[in-house]
Amino acid sequence: MAEAEPRLPEYFPLKLKKCTDVSESFFGCFDFNTIPNGDKDVGRQALIKCGDQLKLYKECMDRFRPVTEAVAVKDKKA
């Protein structure tokens, strides 16, 4: 089964203090690899090249960012 293409999460470019290191690592890689070069696909290619950093960024952010939408929906059902 083919892997899905990497995508930026909806909270990008948010950076939490607890995720500073992994955020800066991903942002640095992404910035470096999205320098305009005439390739209309440069953004997608940057996400592929920075896939390891993106994964760590998402894992950290998903772990520590507040999940207010889920809490709000749960409260309405109660």
All heavy atoms as a GROMACS GRO file, in nm:
protein
  621
    1MET      N    1   0.084  -0.119   0.000
    1MET     CA    2   0.000   0.000   0.000
    1MET      C    3   0.088   0.124   0.000
    1MET      O    4   0.180   0.136   0.079
    1MET     CB    5  -0.090  -0.004   0.123
    1MET     CG    6  -0.185   0.110   0.132
    1MET     SD    7  -0.293   0.082   0.276
    1MET     CE    8  -0.414   0.203   0.243
    2ALA      N    9   0.060   0.218  -0.088
    2ALA     CA   10   0.141   0.339  -0.098
    2ALA      C   11   0.112   0.433   0.019
    2ALA      O   12  -0.002   0.444   0.065
    2ALA     CB   13   0.111   0.409  -0.229
    3GLU      N   14   0.217   0.500   0.064
    3GLU     CA   15   0.200   0.598   0.172
    3GLU      C   16   0.129   0.721   0.118
    3GLU      O   17   0.150   0.762   0.005
    3GLU     CB   18   0.336   0.639   0.226
    3GLU     CG   19   0.400   0.537   0.315
    3GLU     CD   20   0.527   0.591   0.380
    3GLU    OE1   21   0.528   0.708   0.422
    3GLU    OE2   22   0.624   0.516   0.388
    4ALA      N   23   0.046   0.781   0.203
    4ALA     CA   24  -0.019   0.905   0.166
    4ALA      C   25   0.085   1.016   0.161
    4ALA      O   26   0.183   1.014   0.236
    4ALA     CB   27  -0.127   0.940   0.267
    5GLU      N   28   0.065   1.111   0.072
    5GLU     CA   29   0.158   1.223   0.063
    5GLU      C   30   0.147   1.306   0.190
    5GLU      O   31   0.037   1.324   0.244
    5GLU     CB   32   0.126   1.308  -0.059
    5GLU     CG   33   0.166   1.241  -0.186
    5GLU     CD   34   0.193   1.341  -0.297
    5GLU    OE1   35   0.219   1.458  -0.268
    5GLU    OE2   36   0.187   1.299  -0.412
    6PRO      N   37   0.260   1.356   0.237
    6PRO     CA   38   0.257   1.437   0.358
    6PRO      C   39   0.181   1.568   0.336
    6PRO      O   40   0.182   1.623   0.225
    6PRO     CB   41   0.404   1.464   0.388
    6PRO     CG   42   0.477   1.438   0.262
    6PRO     CD   43   0.394   1.341   0.183
    7ARG      N   44   0.112   1.612   0.440
    7ARG     CA   45   0.037   1.737   0.435
    7ARG      C   46   0.066   1.818   0.560
    7ARG      O   47   0.092   1.762   0.666
    7ARG     CB   48  -0.114   1.711   0.430
    7ARG     CG   49  -0.159   1.644   0.304
    7ARG     CD   50  -0.312   1.628   0.306
    7ARG     NE   51  -0.357   1.565   0.185
    7ARG     CZ   52  -0.407   1.631   0.082
    7ARG    NH1   53  -0.418   1.760   0.086
    7ARG    NH2   54  -0.446   1.567  -0.025
    8LEU      N   55   0.057   1.948   0.545
    8LEU     CA   56   0.072   2.034   0.662
    8LEU      C   57  -0.053   2.022   0.749
    8LEU      O   58  -0.164   2.021   0.696
    8LEU     CB   59   0.091   2.179   0.618
    8LEU     CG   60   0.223   2.211   0.550
    8LEU    CD1   61   0.221   2.353   0.494
    8LEU    CD2   62   0.339   2.193   0.646
    9PRO      N   63  -0.035   2.015   0.878
    9PRO     CA   64  -0.152   2.007   0.966
    9PRO      C   65  -0.225   2.141   0.972
    9PRO      O   66  -0.167   2.247   0.941
    9PRO     CB   67  -0.090   1.972   1.102
    9PRO     CG   68   0.051   2.017   1.095
    9PRO     CD   69   0.091   2.008   0.950
   10GLU      N   70  -0.350   2.138   1.014
   10GLU     CA   71  -0.431   2.260   1.018
   10GLU      C   72  -0.375   2.365   1.114
   10GLU      O   73  -0.402   2.483   1.099
   10GLU     CB   74  -0.577   2.228   1.054
   10GLU     CG   75  -0.600   2.182   1.196
   10GLU     CD   76  -0.576   2.034   1.220
   10GLU    OE1   77  -0.543   1.960   1.126
   10GLU    OE2   78  -0.590   1.992   1.336
   11TYR      N   79  -0.298   2.325   1.212
   11TYR     CA   80  -0.242   2.419   1.309
   11TYR      C   81  -0.109   2.478   1.265
   11TYR      O   82  -0.053   2.564   1.333
   11TYR     CB   83  -0.225   2.353   1.446
   11TYR     CG   84  -0.162   2.217   1.443
   11TYR    CD1   85  -0.025   2.202   1.430
   11TYR    CD2   86  -0.241   2.103   1.451
   11TYR    CE1   87   0.033   2.077   1.425
   11TYR    CE2   88  -0.184   1.978   1.447
   11TYR     CZ   89  -0.047   1.965   1.434
   11TYR     OH   90   0.010   1.841   1.428
   12PHE      N   91  -0.054   2.437   1.152
   12PHE     CA   92   0.070   2.494   1.100
   12PHE      C   93   0.049   2.641   1.070
   12PHE      O   94  -0.053   2.677   1.013
   12PHE     CB   95   0.111   2.421   0.971
   12PHE     CG   96   0.230   2.480   0.902
   12PHE    CD1   97   0.356   2.449   0.944
   12PHE    CD2   98   0.214   2.567   0.796
   12PHE    CE1   99   0.468   2.503   0.881
   12PHE    CE2  100   0.324   2.621   0.731
   12PHE     CZ  101   0.451   2.589   0.775
   13PRO      N  102   0.134   2.730   1.110
   13PRO     CA  103   0.268   2.722   1.167
   13PRO      C  104   0.275   2.744   1.318
   13PRO      O  105   0.373   2.796   1.369
   13PRO     CB  106   0.343   2.832   1.093
   13PRO     CG  107   0.240   2.941   1.080
   13PRO     CD  108   0.109   2.866   1.060
   14LEU      N  109   0.172   2.704   1.390
   14LEU     CA  110   0.172   2.718   1.536
   14LEU      C  111   0.290   2.643   1.595
   14LEU      O  112   0.328   2.536   1.547
   14LEU     CB  113   0.042   2.660   1.592
   14LEU     CG  114   0.021   2.667   1.742
   14LEU    CD1  115   0.007   2.812   1.787
   14LEU    CD2  116  -0.102   2.589   1.781
   15LYS      N  117   0.348   2.701   1.702
   15LYS     CA  118   0.461   2.636   1.769
   15LYS      C  119   0.440   2.649   1.919
   15LYS      O  120   0.429   2.760   1.970
   15LYS     CB  121   0.593   2.703   1.728
   15LYS     CG  122   0.714   2.652   1.801
   15LYS     CD  123   0.845   2.708   1.747
   15LYS     CE  124   0.857   2.855   1.764
   15LYS     NZ  125   0.990   2.907   1.728
   16LEU      N  126   0.432   2.537   1.989
   16LEU     CA  127   0.420   2.537   2.134
   16LEU      C  128   0.558   2.534   2.198
   16LEU      O  129   0.652   2.480   2.140
   16LEU     CB  130   0.342   2.413   2.181
   16LEU     CG  131   0.199   2.400   2.129
   16LEU    CD1  132   0.140   2.266   2.174
   16LEU    CD2  133   0.113   2.515   2.179
   17LYS      N  134   0.571   2.592   2.317
   17LYS     CA  135   0.700   2.593   2.386
   17LYS      C  136   0.756   2.452   2.403
   17LYS      O  137   0.875   2.430   2.388
   17LYS     CB  138   0.688   2.662   2.521
   17LYS     CG  139   0.673   2.811   2.512
   17LYS     CD  140   0.666   2.875   2.649
   17LYS     CE  141   0.643   3.024   2.636
   17LYS     NZ  142   0.635   3.089   2.766
   18LYS      N  143   0.669   2.357   2.436
   18LYS     CA  144   0.714   2.219   2.457
   18LYS      C  145   0.764   2.154   2.328
   18LYS      O  146   0.831   2.052   2.332
   18LYS     CB  147   0.601   2.134   2.516
   18LYS     CG  148   0.564   2.175   2.657
   18LYS     CD  149   0.452   2.088   2.710
   18LYS     CE  150   0.415   2.130   2.851
   18LYS     NZ  151   0.308   2.047   2.905
   19CYS      N  152   0.730   2.213   2.215
   19CYS     CA  153   0.767   2.156   2.085
   19CYS      C  154   0.865   2.244   2.010
   19CYS      O  155   0.880   2.230   1.887
   19CYS     CB  156   0.640   2.135   2.002
   19CYS     SG  157   0.520   2.025   2.077
   20THR      N  158   0.933   2.333   2.079
   20THR     CA  159   1.021   2.429   2.013
   20THR      C  160   1.128   2.361   1.927
   20THR      O  161   1.147   2.398   1.811
   20THR     CB  162   1.088   2.522   2.117
   20THR    OG1  163   0.985   2.596   2.182
   20THR    CG2  164   1.185   2.617   2.052
   21ASP      N  165   1.196   2.263   1.982
   21ASP     CA  166   1.306   2.199   1.907
   21ASP      C  167   1.258   2.132   1.779
   21ASP      O  168   1.316   2.153   1.672
   21ASP     CB  169   1.380   2.097   1.994
   21ASP     CG  170   1.461   2.163   2.105
   21ASP    OD1  171   1.489   2.284   2.096
   21ASP    OD2  172   1.496   2.092   2.200
   22VAL      N  173   1.153   2.051   1.789
   22VAL     CA  174   1.105   1.982   1.669
   22VAL      C  175   1.040   2.079   1.570
   22VAL      O  176   1.050   2.061   1.450
   22VAL     CB  177   1.010   1.863   1.702
   22VAL    CG1  178   1.084   1.755   1.776
   22VAL    CG2  179   0.889   1.909   1.779
   23SER      N  180   0.976   2.184   1.622
   23SER     CA  181   0.915   2.285   1.535
   23SER      C  182   1.023   2.357   1.456
   23SER      O  183   1.012   2.372   1.334
   23SER     CB  184   0.836   2.387   1.618
   23SER     OG  185   0.728   2.325   1.683
   24GLU      N  186   1.127   2.401   1.525
   24GLU     CA  187   1.234   2.474   1.456
   24GLU      C  188   1.308   2.385   1.357
   24GLU      O  189   1.349   2.431   1.251
   24GLU     CB  190   1.328   2.536   1.558
   24GLU     CG  191   1.263   2.652   1.631
   24GLU     CD  192   1.351   2.718   1.735
   24GLU    OE1  193   1.466   2.674   1.755
   24GLU    OE2  194   1.304   2.813   1.798
   25SER      N  195   1.321   2.258   1.390
   25SER     CA  196   1.385   2.165   1.298
   25SER      C  197   1.302   2.152   1.170
   25SER      O  198   1.355   2.160   1.059
   25SER     CB  199   1.402   2.029   1.365
   25SER     OG  200   1.454   1.935   1.275
   26PHE      N  201   1.171   2.133   1.185
   26PHE     CA  202   1.085   2.121   1.067
   26PHE      C  203   1.078   2.252   0.990
   26PHE      O  204   1.093   2.254   0.867
   26PHE     CB  205   0.944   2.075   1.105
   26PHE     CG  206   0.848   2.086   0.989
   26PHE    CD1  207   0.869   2.011   0.875
   26PHE    CD2  208   0.743   2.175   0.992
   26PHE    CE1  209   0.784   2.022   0.765
   26PHE    CE2  210   0.659   2.188   0.882
   26PHE     CZ  211   0.679   2.111   0.770
   27PHE      N  212   1.056   2.364   1.059
   27PHE     CA  213   1.045   2.493   0.991
   27PHE      C  214   1.173   2.525   0.914
   27PHE      O  215   1.168   2.576   0.803
   27PHE     CB  216   1.014   2.606   1.089
   27PHE     CG  217   0.878   2.595   1.156
   27PHE    CD1  218   0.852   2.668   1.270
   27PHE    CD2  219   0.778   2.513   1.108
   27PHE    CE1  220   0.728   2.660   1.333
   27PHE    CE2  221   0.655   2.504   1.168
   27PHE     CZ  222   0.629   2.578   1.283
   28GLY      N  223   1.288   2.497   0.975
   28GLY     CA  224   1.416   2.523   0.908
   28GLY      C  225   1.431   2.440   0.782
   28GLY      O  226   1.471   2.491   0.677
   29CYS      N  227   1.399   2.312   0.791
   29CYS     CA  228   1.406   2.222   0.675
   29CYS      C  229   1.310   2.269   0.566
   29CYS      O  230   1.346   2.279   0.449
   29CYS     CB  231   1.375   2.079   0.718
   29CYS     SG  232   1.381   1.959   0.584
   30PHE      N  233   1.186   2.298   0.606
   30PHE     CA  234   1.084   2.340   0.510
   30PHE      C  235   1.123   2.472   0.443
   30PHE      O  236   1.112   2.485   0.321
   30PHE     CB  237   0.948   2.352   0.581
   30PHE     CG  238   0.834   2.371   0.487
   30PHE    CD1  239   0.788   2.269   0.407
   30PHE    CD2  240   0.769   2.494   0.481
   30PHE    CE1  241   0.681   2.287   0.320
   30PHE    CE2  242   0.662   2.514   0.396
   30PHE     CZ  243   0.618   2.410   0.315
   31ASP      N  244   1.168   2.569   0.522
   31ASP     CA  245   1.211   2.698   0.464
   31ASP      C  246   1.325   2.679   0.364
   31ASP      O  247   1.324   2.736   0.256
   31ASP     CB  248   1.256   2.795   0.574
   31ASP     CG  249   1.140   2.854   0.652
   31ASP    OD1  250   1.024   2.843   0.606
   31ASP    OD2  251   1.164   2.910   0.760
   32PHE      N  252   1.423   2.599   0.402
   32PHE     CA  253   1.538   2.576   0.316
   32PHE      C  254   1.497   2.511   0.184
   32PHE      O  255   1.546   2.546   0.077
   32PHE     CB  256   1.642   2.489   0.387
   32PHE     CG  257   1.761   2.456   0.302
   32PHE    CD1  258   1.862   2.550   0.285
   32PHE    CD2  259   1.772   2.334   0.239
   32PHE    CE1  260   1.972   2.522   0.206
   32PHE    CE2  261   1.882   2.304   0.160
   32PHE     CZ  262   1.983   2.398   0.143
   33ASN      N  263   1.404   2.416   0.192
   33ASN     CA  264   1.365   2.339   0.074
   33ASN      C  265   1.252   2.401  -0.008
   33ASN      O  266   1.214   2.346  -0.111
   33ASN     CB  267   1.328   2.197   0.114
   33ASN     CG  268   1.450   2.115   0.147
   33ASN    OD1  269   1.528   2.080   0.059
   33ASN    ND2  270   1.473   2.090   0.275
   34THR      N  271   1.199   2.516   0.036
   34THR     CA  272   1.094   2.582  -0.042
   34THR      C  273   1.144   2.710  -0.106
   34THR      O  274   1.065   2.792  -0.150
   34THR     CB  275   0.970   2.613   0.044
   34THR    OG1  276   1.009   2.688   0.159
   34THR    CG2  277   0.895   2.488   0.082
   35ILE      N  278   1.274   2.726  -0.115
   35ILE     CA  279   1.330   2.841  -0.185
   35ILE      C  280   1.285   2.832  -0.330
   35ILE      O  281   1.302   2.728  -0.395
   35ILE     CB  282   1.484   2.842  -0.175
   35ILE    CG1  283   1.526   2.860  -0.029
   35ILE    CG2  284   1.544   2.950  -0.263
   35ILE    CD1  285   1.674   2.841  -0.004
   36PRO      N  286   1.224   2.939  -0.382
   36PRO     CA  287   1.175   2.935  -0.521
   36PRO      C  288   1.286   2.895  -0.619
   36PRO      O  289   1.396   2.949  -0.616
   36PRO     CB  290   1.129   3.078  -0.546
   36PRO     CG  291   1.100   3.133  -0.411
   36PRO     CD  292   1.199   3.067  -0.319
   37ASN      N  293   1.254   2.797  -0.701
   37ASN     CA  294   1.352   2.748  -0.798
   37ASN      C  295   1.290   2.725  -0.936
   37ASN      O  296   1.349   2.660  -1.020
   37ASN     CB  297   1.417   2.619  -0.747
   37ASN     CG  298   1.316   2.506  -0.730
   37ASN    OD1  299   1.200   2.519  -0.767
   37ASN    ND2  300   1.360   2.395  -0.675
   38GLY      N  301   1.170   2.778  -0.955
   38GLY     CA  302   1.103   2.760  -1.083
   38GLY      C  303   1.018   2.634  -1.090
   38GLY      O  304   0.945   2.613  -1.184
   39ASP      N  305   1.029   2.549  -0.989
   39ASP     CA  306   0.951   2.425  -0.985
   39ASP      C  307   0.819   2.452  -0.914
   39ASP      O  308   0.817   2.489  -0.797
   39ASP     CB  309   1.030   2.317  -0.911
   39ASP     CG  310   0.959   2.183  -0.906
   39ASP    OD1  311   0.844   2.172  -0.956
   39ASP    OD2  312   1.017   2.089  -0.850
   40LYS      N  313   0.708   2.436  -0.984
   40LYS     CA  314   0.577   2.464  -0.924
   40LYS      C  315   0.544   2.363  -0.813
   40LYS      O  316   0.452   2.384  -0.735
   40LYS     CB  317   0.468   2.463  -1.030
   40LYS     CG  318   0.448   2.327  -1.095
   40LYS     CD  319   0.337   2.329  -1.196
   40LYS     CE  320   0.320   2.188  -1.251
   40LYS     NZ  321   0.197   2.168  -1.317
   41ASP      N  322   0.618   2.258  -0.805
   41ASP     CA  323   0.594   2.151  -0.709
   41ASP      C  324   0.689   2.158  -0.588
   41ASP      O  325   0.700   2.064  -0.512
   41ASP     CB  326   0.613   2.017  -0.781
   41ASP     CG  327   0.527   1.907  -0.725
   41ASP    OD1  328   0.422   1.938  -0.666
   41ASP    OD2  329   0.567   1.790  -0.739
   42VAL      N  330   0.755   2.273  -0.570
   42VAL     CA  331   0.859   2.285  -0.467
   42VAL      C  332   0.804   2.260  -0.326
   42VAL      O  333   0.871   2.200  -0.244
   42VAL     CB  334   0.932   2.421  -0.478
   42VAL    CG1  335   0.844   2.537  -0.436
   42VAL    CG2  336   1.060   2.420  -0.398
   43GLY      N  337   0.682   2.305  -0.298
   43GLY     CA  338   0.623   2.285  -0.165
   43GLY      C  339   0.601   2.138  -0.133
   43GLY      O  340   0.634   2.092  -0.024
   44ARG      N  341   0.545   2.065  -0.227
   44ARG     CA  342   0.521   1.922  -0.206
   44ARG      C  343   0.652   1.846  -0.190
   44ARG      O  344   0.666   1.760  -0.103
   44ARG     CB  345   0.441   1.863  -0.323
   44ARG     CG  346   0.398   1.719  -0.300
   44ARG     CD  347   0.313   1.666  -0.415
   44ARG     NE  348   0.388   1.653  -0.538
   44ARG     CZ  349   0.470   1.551  -0.566
   44ARG    NH1  350   0.486   1.454  -0.479
   44ARG    NH2  351   0.534   1.545  -0.680
   45GLN      N  352   0.750   1.882  -0.272
   45GLN     CA  353   0.880   1.817  -0.262
   45GLN      C  354   0.947   1.846  -0.127
   45GLN      O  355   1.012   1.760  -0.069
   45GLN     CB  356   0.972   1.862  -0.377
   45GLN     CG  357   0.928   1.811  -0.512
   45GLN     CD  358   0.929   1.659  -0.521
   45GLN    OE1  359   1.016   1.593  -0.466
   45GLN    NE2  360   0.831   1.604  -0.589
   46ALA      N  361   0.928   1.968  -0.076
   46ALA     CA  362   0.984   2.004   0.055
   46ALA      C  363   0.921   1.920   0.165
   46ALA      O  364   0.990   1.875   0.257
   46ALA     CB  365   0.965   2.152   0.083
   47LEU      N  366   0.792   1.896   0.157
   47LEU     CA  367   0.726   1.813   0.258
   47LEU      C  368   0.779   1.670   0.255
   47LEU      O  369   0.795   1.607   0.359
   47LEU     CB  370   0.574   1.812   0.238
   47LEU     CG  371   0.502   1.941   0.274
   47LEU    CD1  372   0.354   1.929   0.241
   47LEU    CD2  373   0.522   1.976   0.419
   48ILE      N  374   0.808   1.621   0.137
   48ILE     CA  375   0.864   1.486   0.125
   48ILE      C  376   1.006   1.484   0.183
   48ILE      O  377   1.040   1.395   0.261
   48ILE     CB  378   0.862   1.439  -0.022
   48ILE    CG1  379   0.717   1.418  -0.067
   48ILE    CG2  380   0.944   1.312  -0.040
   48ILE    CD1  381   0.700   1.399  -0.216
   49LYS      N  382   1.089   1.582   0.146
   49LYS     CA  383   1.227   1.588   0.196
   49LYS      C  384   1.232   1.605   0.348
   49LYS      O  385   1.324   1.557   0.412
   49LYS     CB  386   1.303   1.702   0.130
   49LYS     CG  387   1.333   1.677  -0.016
   49LYS     CD  388   1.401   1.797  -0.079
   49LYS     CE  389   1.420   1.778  -0.228
   49LYS     NZ  390   1.476   1.899  -0.291
   50CYS      N  391   1.135   1.675   0.404
   50CYS     CA  392   1.133   1.705   0.547
   50CYS      C  393   1.035   1.614   0.621
   50CYS      O  394   0.988   1.647   0.731
   50CYS     CB  395   1.095   1.851   0.569
   50CYS     SG  396   1.205   1.967   0.487
   51GLY      N  397   1.005   1.500   0.564
   51GLY     CA  398   0.905   1.410   0.621
   51GLY      C  399   0.934   1.366   0.762
   51GLY      O  400   0.843   1.359   0.846
   52ASP      N  401   1.060   1.336   0.794
   52ASP     CA  402   1.093   1.293   0.931
   52ASP      C  403   1.069   1.405   1.031
   52ASP      O  404   1.011   1.384   1.138
   52ASP     CB  405   1.239   1.247   0.940
   52ASP     CG  406   1.265   1.118   0.863
   52ASP    OD1  407   1.168   1.043   0.835
   52ASP    OD2  408   1.382   1.093   0.831
   53GLN      N  409   1.110   1.527   0.995
   53GLN     CA  410   1.090   1.641   1.084
   53GLN      C  411   0.941   1.674   1.098
   53GLN      O  412   0.895   1.709   1.206
   53GLN     CB  413   1.166   1.764   1.030
   53GLN     CG  414   1.315   1.750   1.034
   53GLN     CD  415   1.373   1.695   0.904
   53GLN    OE1  416   1.308   1.622   0.828
   53GLN    NE2  417   1.498   1.729   0.878
   54LEU      N  418   0.867   1.663   0.988
   54LEU     CA  419   0.723   1.688   0.991
   54LEU      C  420   0.653   1.589   1.084
   54LEU      O  421   0.566   1.627   1.162
   54LEU     CB  422   0.664   1.681   0.850
   54LEU     CG  423   0.512   1.695   0.838
   54LEU    CD1  424   0.464   1.827   0.895
   54LEU    CD2  425   0.469   1.679   0.692
   55LYS      N  426   0.693   1.465   1.077
   55LYS     CA  427   0.633   1.362   1.162
   55LYS      C  428   0.655   1.394   1.310
   55LYS      O  429   0.562   1.387   1.391
   55LYS     CB  430   0.693   1.225   1.129
   55LYS     CG  431   0.635   1.113   1.210
   55LYS     CD  432   0.697   0.980   1.172
   55LYS     CE  433   0.633   0.871   1.256
   55LYS     NZ  434   0.729   0.784   1.315
   56LEU      N  435   0.777   1.433   1.346
   56LEU     CA  436   0.807   1.467   1.485
   56LEU      C  437   0.731   1.592   1.529
   56LEU      O  438   0.681   1.599   1.642
   56LEU     CB  439   0.958   1.487   1.503
   56LEU     CG  440   1.042   1.361   1.484
   56LEU    CD1  441   1.191   1.396   1.488
   56LEU    CD2  442   1.010   1.256   1.590
   57TYR      N  443   0.720   1.691   1.441
   57TYR     CA  444   0.644   1.813   1.469
   57TYR      C  445   0.497   1.778   1.497
   57TYR      O  446   0.439   1.821   1.597
   57TYR     CB  447   0.656   1.909   1.350
   57TYR     CG  448   0.562   2.027   1.352
   57TYR    CD1  449   0.578   2.129   1.446
   57TYR    CD2  450   0.461   2.039   1.259
   57TYR    CE1  451   0.492   2.239   1.446
   57TYR    CE2  452   0.376   2.148   1.258
   57TYR     CZ  453   0.391   2.248   1.352
   57TYR     OH  454   0.306   2.356   1.351
   58LYS      N  455   0.436   1.698   1.410
   58LYS     CA  456   0.296   1.660   1.427
   58LYS      C  457   0.276   1.580   1.556
   58LYS      O  458   0.179   1.604   1.630
   58LYS     CB  459   0.248   1.575   1.309
   58LYS     CG  460   0.223   1.651   1.183
   58LYS     CD  461   0.176   1.554   1.075
   58LYS     CE  462   0.135   1.620   0.949
   58LYS     NZ  463   0.091   1.522   0.848
   59GLU      N  464   0.365   1.486   1.584
   59GLU     CA  465   0.352   1.405   1.705
   59GLU      C  466   0.355   1.491   1.830
   59GLU      O  467   0.275   1.473   1.921
   59GLU     CB  468   0.462   1.299   1.711
   59GLU     CG  469   0.443   1.186   1.613
   59GLU     CD  470   0.562   1.092   1.606
   59GLU    OE1  471   0.666   1.119   1.670
   59GLU    OE2  472   0.550   0.989   1.536
   60CYS      N  473   0.449   1.584   1.835
   60CYS     CA  474   0.461   1.671   1.952
   60CYS      C  475   0.339   1.763   1.963
   60CYS      O  476   0.279   1.776   2.072
   60CYS     CB  477   0.590   1.752   1.945
   60CYS     SG  478   0.622   1.847   2.095
   61MET      N  479   0.303   1.826   1.855
   61MET     CA  480   0.190   1.920   1.859
   61MET      C  481   0.060   1.848   1.893
   61MET      O  482  -0.021   1.899   1.970
   61MET     CB  483   0.178   1.992   1.725
   61MET     CG  484   0.294   2.086   1.695
   61MET     SD  485   0.305   2.224   1.809
   61MET     CE  486   0.159   2.316   1.763
   62ASP      N  487   0.039   1.730   1.837
   62ASP     CA  488  -0.083   1.655   1.866
   62ASP      C  489  -0.087   1.612   2.012
   62ASP      O  490  -0.194   1.601   2.072
   62ASP     CB  491  -0.094   1.532   1.775
   62ASP     CG  492  -0.124   1.570   1.630
   62ASP    OD1  493  -0.167   1.684   1.605
   62ASP    OD2  494  -0.103   1.484   1.543
   63ARG      N  495   0.029   1.591   2.069
   63ARG     CA  496   0.035   1.548   2.209
   63ARG      C  497   0.008   1.664   2.306
   63ARG      O  498  -0.056   1.644   2.408
   63ARG     CB  499   0.173   1.489   2.237
   63ARG     CG  500   0.189   1.438   2.376
   63ARG     CD  501   0.319   1.369   2.393
   63ARG     NE  502   0.331   1.320   2.530
   63ARG     CZ  503   0.442   1.277   2.583
   63ARG    NH1  504   0.552   1.274   2.511
   63ARG    NH2  505   0.444   1.236   2.706
   64PHE      N  506   0.058   1.783   2.274
   64PHE     CA  507   0.054   1.892   2.372
   64PHE      C  508  -0.042   2.006   2.342
   64PHE      O  509  -0.070   2.086   2.431
   64PHE     CB  510   0.195   1.950   2.390
   64PHE     CG  511   0.289   1.856   2.457
   64PHE    CD1  512   0.397   1.803   2.387
   64PHE    CD2  513   0.271   1.818   2.588
   64PHE    CE1  514   0.485   1.716   2.447
   64PHE    CE2  515   0.358   1.730   2.650
   64PHE     CZ  516   0.465   1.679   2.579
   65ARG      N  517  -0.094   2.017   2.222
   65ARG     CA  518  -0.182   2.131   2.196
   65ARG      C  519  -0.320   2.105   2.254
   65ARG      O  520  -0.368   1.991   2.258
   65ARG     CB  521  -0.189   2.165   2.048
   65ARG     CG  522  -0.272   2.074   1.965
   65ARG     CD  523  -0.261   2.113   1.818
   65ARG     NE  524  -0.323   2.009   1.741
   65ARG     CZ  525  -0.446   2.017   1.692
   65ARG    NH1  526  -0.516   2.125   1.707
   65ARG    NH2  527  -0.498   1.916   1.626
   66PRO      N  528  -0.385   2.210   2.301
   66PRO     CA  529  -0.518   2.195   2.359
   66PRO      C  530  -0.618   2.146   2.255
   66PRO      O  531  -0.611   2.186   2.140
   66PRO     CB  532  -0.555   2.335   2.406
   66PRO     CG  533  -0.433   2.418   2.393
   66PRO     CD  534  -0.337   2.346   2.304
   67VAL      N  535  -0.708   2.062   2.297
   67VAL     CA  536  -0.808   2.008   2.205
   67VAL      C  537  -0.943   2.069   2.243
   67VAL      O  538  -1.032   2.001   2.290
   67VAL     CB  539  -0.811   1.854   2.211
   67VAL    CG1  540  -0.899   1.798   2.100
   67VAL    CG2  541  -0.672   1.797   2.202
   68THR      N  542  -0.957   2.197   2.224
   68THR     CA  543  -1.076   2.269   2.268
   68THR      C  544  -1.201   2.229   2.190
   68THR      O  545  -1.310   2.225   2.246
   68THR     CB  546  -1.056   2.421   2.256
   68THR    OG1  547  -1.015   2.452   2.124
   68THR    CG2  548  -0.949   2.468   2.354
   69GLU      N  549  -1.187   2.198   2.061
   69GLU     CA  550  -1.305   2.161   1.982
   69GLU      C  551  -1.366   2.032   2.034
   69GLU      O  552  -1.487   2.024   2.048
   69GLU     CB  553  -1.267   2.146   1.835
   69GLU     CG  554  -1.232   2.276   1.769
   69GLU     CD  555  -1.188   2.257   1.626
   69GLU    OE1  556  -1.227   2.156   1.564
   69GLU    OE2  557  -1.114   2.343   1.576
   70ALA      N  558  -1.286   1.934   2.064
   70ALA     CA  559  -1.338   1.805   2.113
   70ALA      C  560  -1.404   1.824   2.249
   70ALA      O  561  -1.509   1.766   2.277
   70ALA     CB  562  -1.226   1.703   2.123
   71VAL      N  563  -1.347   1.906   2.333
   71VAL     CA  564  -1.404   1.931   2.465
   71VAL      C  565  -1.537   2.003   2.451
   71VAL      O  566  -1.634   1.969   2.516
   71VAL     CB  567  -1.307   2.014   2.552
   71VAL    CG1  568  -1.371   2.058   2.680
   71VAL    CG2  569  -1.181   1.934   2.580
   72ALA      N  570  -1.546   2.101   2.361
   72ALA     CA  571  -1.669   2.175   2.341
   72ALA      C  572  -1.781   2.083   2.292
   72ALA      O  573  -1.894   2.092   2.339
   72ALA     CB  574  -1.647   2.289   2.242
   73VAL      N  575  -1.751   1.995   2.198
   73VAL     CA  576  -1.853   1.901   2.148
   73VAL      C  577  -1.896   1.807   2.258
   73VAL      O  578  -2.014   1.781   2.276
   73VAL     CB  579  -1.795   1.822   2.026
   73VAL    CG1  580  -1.890   1.710   1.988
   73VAL    CG2  581  -1.773   1.916   1.909
   74LYS      N  582  -1.803   1.757   2.336
   74LYS     CA  583  -1.835   1.666   2.445
   74LYS      C  584  -1.925   1.734   2.548
   74LYS      O  585  -2.022   1.677   2.596
   74LYS     CB  586  -1.707   1.616   2.512
   74LYS     CG  587  -1.730   1.513   2.619
   74LYS     CD  588  -1.598   1.466   2.677
   74LYS     CE  589  -1.621   1.366   2.789
   74LYS     NZ  590  -1.497   1.321   2.849
   75ASP      N  591  -1.894   1.860   2.582
   75ASP     CA  592  -1.973   1.934   2.679
   75ASP      C  593  -2.116   1.956   2.632
   75ASP      O  594  -2.209   1.952   2.710
   75ASP     CB  595  -1.908   2.070   2.710
   75ASP     CG  596  -1.781   2.056   2.793
   75ASP    OD1  597  -1.761   1.946   2.852
   75ASP    OD2  598  -1.702   2.152   2.799
   76LYS      N  599  -2.134   1.980   2.502
   76LYS     CA  600  -2.269   2.001   2.449
   76LYS      C  601  -2.354   1.875   2.458
   76LYS      O  602  -2.474   1.883   2.475
   76LYS     CB  603  -2.261   2.048   2.302
   76LYS     CG  604  -2.213   2.190   2.288
   76LYS     CD  605  -2.210   2.230   2.143
   76LYS     CE  606  -2.156   2.372   2.127
   76LYS     NZ  607  -2.148   2.410   1.986
   77LYS      N  608  -2.292   1.759   2.446
   77LYS     CA  609  -2.366   1.633   2.452
   77LYS      C  610  -2.404   1.595   2.594
   77LYS      O  611  -2.496   1.521   2.615
   77LYS     CB  612  -2.282   1.520   2.390
   77LYS     CG  613  -2.267   1.534   2.241
   77LYS     CD  614  -2.187   1.420   2.184
   77LYS     CE  615  -2.172   1.433   2.034
   77LYS     NZ  616  -2.094   1.321   1.977
   78ALA      N  617  -2.333   1.647   2.692
   78ALA     CA  618  -2.356   1.611   2.833
   78ALA      C  619  -2.483   1.670   2.887
   78ALA      O  620  -2.545   1.754   2.842
   78ALA     CB  621  -2.237   1.656   2.917
   0.00000   0.00000   0.00000
